[in-house]
């Protein structure tokens, strides 16, 4: 995905920063809005994972920080759930004015409560998804419990949320201890997806049950198993992202019409995007989405295959397809084809090339397994044909690579 930074003036007169994530290789079909938890930011890993999954489905995704998040402590402590709702509604109006009305609203933790409260005021919203959201907002504020007595005595108290310490006014605690989401859910009139982990230590699973019971159909519930409240494990964030993307497709505009076979073959471009941190890279190929990464021991998150894994996959798949094409044309009884490959760096000295003794060479070992009522001669011939697959020939002959800057730095296509 590619990101654009925007800003607009919120209800409190403060400039709010908004990230708009866009699909890498096409115009978005719709826009989703992610509302993060009270103590988080728009760059939280689950936010980025869900944004990436939705952009791969052709959606734009907006994510922003509420008033005061990047301001001084006094500004941050002045925020409340009500002010967050107002910020969200204002951000939705800004997106609508700029031609990207939000149609999917996703809220995490207290952001989920804000999303439910705001959705009815955002006419463009078609569906709402919540992650670890509280039915009773006070349930998401257990970190305030130790400070409640001090607030009642002094009117405020020092509270730590995540990595931040701020002054919590009595207004905030009174609001969180006030009414629950029952009425907001009754008036939601949008499709609702509730995601929650049974072992969530911050917002108990009972909140999900009460949200689900209070909401009207269409509504769905998905358990996040043993995930923690912030979905800090990459696997949990990716799972939630995949579920939301699949569920939302029923309520959002359809993806762009399929192109003709001639167009698909002619457009052989591949686009990749690597963000500002880590190695996780998005790959787009004619509307298909892949990801690449590096193992954790090499500084990655192991969220996908490595570039060399993908190279081996290209050779393996091309080998299998070539053998299938050849056997079908010959009408041979070839059934299944299995290709196993391994890449390694070897010394030129080991290859009896003393002139390049200090060089490191690339070597790919390929093993084939075929099934079917084949003769020994047919199997031998298939081994020969494997060396004639197009990718094998390309690697064997060498490749000329030219590199240039795009004429338009914002152009997502190569």
N, C-alpha and C positions, 0 to 999 in steps of 0.2 A: 504494500500500500504506500501511497505518497501522502504527505501531510502538509496542510496549509494552515498557517497561524493567522487567526482573525481576532479582532477585538471590537467590543461594543460597550455602550454605557448602560449599566444596570440600573434598577429602580432606585438604589441609594446614591446614584450619581457617580459611582466608581466605575473605572474601566475594567471589564472582565475579559479574560483571555480565553479563546476558544480554539481548539484544534479540530480541523475538518480533515478526516482521513478519507481518501478517495481510492477507488479501484485502480490498479496499476495499468490496465490496458483497455479501459472502456469508460463510457459515460455511465454514472450510477443510475440504477432504475428507481431508487428510493433513498431516503435518509433515515438513519437511526440516531438516537440520542442516548448517550450513556451518562447516568447520574451516579457519581462515586459516593462512597460513604463519608460521613462527617469528618473523620480523622484521616482521610486519604487524599489523593490527588488524581488528576487526569492521567498521570503516567504510571499508575499502579499496574502491576503485571496482568491481573485478570482483565483490566480495562483494555490493555493493548492486545491481549490474546483474542478477546471477543471482537474488538474492532477489526483485527486482521481477518478473522473468520468471516465476518459480515462483508468486508470489502471483497473477499474472494468470491462471495455470492453476488457481487455486483452492486452493493449498497455503499453509500457514503455514511460515515459515522462521525457525529459531533461529540466532543467531550470537552468539558471546561471546568474550571475551579470556581467555587462560589466566592461571593464577596468576602474579602479579608484573608483568604487563604495565603496569598503571597504578600500580605501587608503586615504592618506592625501588629504586635500582640493586642493592642487596644482595639484595632479594627477587627481582628479575628474573634475576639471575645464578645463583640457586639452582634455576632451572627446568631440566628435561631433557625429552627426548622421552618418557621413561617417565612423568614427572609430568604431561605434557600428555595422555597417554593416560588416566591416572587422572582428570584433570579432565573429559575428554570423556565417559568412562563415567558419572561422577557427574552431569554435566549431563543425559545421557540418562535417568538414573534420575529426576532432578528433573522433567523433562518428562513422563515416564510417570506420576509421582505426581500431577501437576497436570492430567492428562487429555489431554495432547497428545504421545503417544509418537512419537518420530522414526522415520520409515520410509525416508527417503532421506538418506544421508550423503555430503557433498561435501567433499573435502579439497584444499587448494592447497599445492603445494610440500611442505615437511615436514609440513604439516597433512594432506596426502594419505597420507603414511607413518603418521601417527598414526591416521587414519581406518581404514586397512586393519588396523592392529593392534587397534583398539578394536571394530571391527564385530562380530567373533565373540562379544564379551561383551555386546553390545547386542541383546537378543532381538527387539526391535521392528523392526530394520533389515531392509529387503527388497532394497535396491540401494545400491551405492557408486559414486561418480564421483570420479576424481582429475584434477587439473589440474597439469601440470608436476611430478609427484611423483617422488622418487628411489627406485630399487629398492634401492640401497645408500645409506642416509642420509648417509654421509660425502660422497657426491657433491653433496649440497645444502649442504655446509659448506666450500666452497672458500675462503670468506673467513677460515677458521681456519688455512689452510695456513701463512701467514707467522708465525703465533703458536704453531705447534705446538712448535717447539724451546723457546720460552720456557715453555710449559706443562710440558714434560717436565723442565725445569730447576727451575722455581719452583713448580710445582703449579697455576699459574693464569696468565692473561694478559689484557690489555685487548684487547677485540675490538669492532669496530664492525659492526653489522648494520642496514642501512637508515639511519635517523636516530638510532639509539641506540648508545651505547658502554657496555659492561658487562664485568664480570670473568667470563671463561669458566673454570670449574674443570676440572681434569683428568677428573673424572667425566663431564662432558658430552662431551668429545672421545673418551674411551674408549667411551662408549655409541654415538656416531655412527660410530665406526670398527669397531663390533662387527658382529653378525650382520645380514644383509640381510632382505628381506621374503618370502623364498621360502616359509618355513613358514607365515607368516601368510596368504599368498595361497592356499596349498594348503588351509588350513582356513577360508577365507572363506565359502564356500557361499552367496554372494549374487551377484546380477547385477553385473557390473563394467563401467564405462565409463572408458576411459583417453583423456584429452585431453593433447596435448603438441605443442609447436612444434619443428620440425626444427632451427631456428636458435637455440634456447634456449642462452644463454651461461652460465647458472648451473647448470642440470641438463640434461645432454646427452640427446639423443633416444634414445640407447642404453638409458637407464633405462626408457623407455616400452616398448621391445621386450622387455626382460627381465621387466617386470611382466606384460605381456600373455602372454608365453610361460609364465610360472609359474602364472598364474591358470587356473581351470577355467571351462568354459562354464556359463552364457551370459556372453560377454564381447564388448566392442566397442572399436574404436580410431578416434579422429577426430584428424586433423592440424589444428593451429592455424596452419599456414602460416608466415608471417613474424612472428608475434606475439612480443613479448618475454616474459620470465619472469613479470613482474607484470601482464601484460595491461593496460598503461597506456593504450593506445589504446582509446577508447570502442567503436570498431567491433569490436575483438577481444573485449572483454568481452561485448558484446551477442551476438556470434556464439556464444561458449561458452555463454552463458545460454540461447539459443534451442535449441541442440543438447541440453543437459542436460534442459531442460523437455520436449522432444519425446521423448527417449529414456526418461526416467523415467515417462512416462505409461503405458508398457506394464506397469510393475511396481507401480504405486500404485493405490489405489481410484479407480474411475471418477468423473468429475465428476458434479455433481448432475443428476438426471434433467431432461430437457427439459420446459419448462413448456408448457402448452397455448397455442394461438394466441391465445385470449382474454386469458390472463394476460400474454403478451408485449406485446400491443397496449396493455393497460390500464396496465402499468408503464412509463411513459415517462420515468422519472427518469434523470438523468446524474450521475455522481459523479466528482469530480476530487480529486487529492491532489498537493500540491507540498511537497517536503521542506524541510529547514532550510537547505539551501545550493543555489545555482544555480536555474535556471528549469525544469528537467526536471519534467514533470507527467504523472502517470498519469491516464488517462481510462477509466472503466468505464461501459459502456452495455449493460444487459441481458445481462451475462455476456461481452460482447465487450471486448477490451482494446486501447487506443490509447495513444500517448504524444504529448506536445506539448513544444516547446522553442523556443529562440530561436537565431539564428545566432551563431557564435563572435564575430563583430565586435560583437555587442550584449551580450556577456557570457554567452551560452549555450554549449551543446556541440553544437548542430545535430543532436541525436539524433532529432528528429521535426519535423513541421510546426509553424508558429507558430499562435497563436490566429486570426489573420486568414486564414492558409492554410486552417484548418478551416472558417472562415466561408465562404470562397469554395468550398470543397469541398461544403458543404451546399447552396449555391445551384446549383452545377454538377450535382451528383447529382440534385437535385430537378428541375432543368430536363430532364435526360435522361429521368428516369422519367416526367415529365408528358408529354413528347413521345411516348414509347413507348406510354403508356396511350391517348393520343388517337389515334395512328395505328392501333393495333390495333383500337380500337373502330370506326374508320372503314374498316378493312380496306384501308388504304393500303400500298403496297409499300416502306415505310420499312425500311432495313436497319440501318446503323450511325449512331450519334449521337456527335459529338465536341463538347465544350464547353471552351473556353479562357477563363479569367477573369483579370483583373488588378485589384488594388485600389490606389488612390492617394489621397493627400490633395491637394486643390486649394484655391486661394484663392476665396473668395466673390466677389471682384472679377472673377475670370475668368468667373464665371457671371452677370455683369451683375446683381449684387445689392449695390448700393452701401450699402444700410442695414446690411449685415453685412460690410463691406469687410475687417474684421480677422479674420473667422472662417475656419476651415479646414473644408472640407466633405469628406465621403467620397464617392468615386466608384468605381464598379465597371464596368469594360468587359467585356462578354461577347460572345464570338464563337462562332458555331455552324457546324458542318459536318455535313451529312447525306448519306447515300448511299442509292441505290435509284432505281427507275424512277418518279420523281415528276414531276408537272407543275409549271409555274411557279406556278400558283395554289395548289397543295398546299404548296409550299415557303414561299410568302408566308404562308399560314395557320399553318404551324408556327412561324414567327417570331412571329406574334401570340400563339400559345398559350404560347410560352416566357415571356412576360410575365405569364401567369396561373398559373404554378407557385406552390404554397403558400408556399415560402420567399421567393420574390420578393415576393409580396403582403405577407408579414409585414415584410420589410425596408422596403418602400415605405410601409407604413402607420405604422411605428414600433411600439415594444414597451414595455409597462409592465413594469418589473422591481421586485419587492419583495425585500428582504433582511432576514433575521432570524437569530438564533443558534439552533442546534439545541438542543432541550431536553436531550439527552444528548450531551455533548461527545465521547463515545467512539462514538457511533452513526455508522457509516460511510456511511449513506445519507442523502440530503438530506431 
